[in-house]
Amino acid sequence: ILVGGKMELIKTRYTYSPQKFLAMQYLLDRASAYGYAPEARMFAISITSPELMGIALSQGNDSVWAGSLEGKIFLSTATDGWSDFDLIATIDGRVNELQIGPNGRLFAACKAKGSGYGKILSSIDGGLSWRVDKDGSEAGIYSLNTITFFDGRFGFAAGDYGSFLNTGDGGITWWADAAPSQFSYRNINGSAATGPVHFWVVTDAGYLYES
């Protein structure tokens, strides 16, 4: 931000976020409220540590995966002494959450690049290769932010505008079960399961839903 001819570098957690422009406008408005006339300029910089959005722990507690807004998948293992996370794959989507599902399959809840639709991807080889299990653009499913499994069969994924998907076969297939209006089209940000079809989700504006 440029204030009074002097450059002020302000670092925020929104640097790599889709909401960065809202955060920038907020900062400009706050500076203006104190009588300054700030302006914002964009600069091309080198990104060495992309913002991490999802993390998962293996069933044996010996591997940790992390995902980024850029779709990068990183891995660290106990056998390597929990050294730096190594980049092992890049998937086509923004990783919002990683989850270990039945039989050790690794799932990623994503937002597709270049659109607001969601995707579910999975890996059976520890994150080295991925396949698309559900393409939200085919069913009007928006950015998926969370995946939860109750057991080896039942689970669900949920996300923006009340998007909600169910699975009854351990994540092999997914189908839309709840209408977005059930969640008043709010963004679903977190979830939990206490039964095969007993789910809990938290949404924008501080709402908690039980299904």
Order of alpha helices (4+ residues) and beta strands (2+ residues): beta-beta-alpha-beta-beta-beta-beta-beta-beta-beta-beta-beta-beta-beta-beta-beta-beta-beta
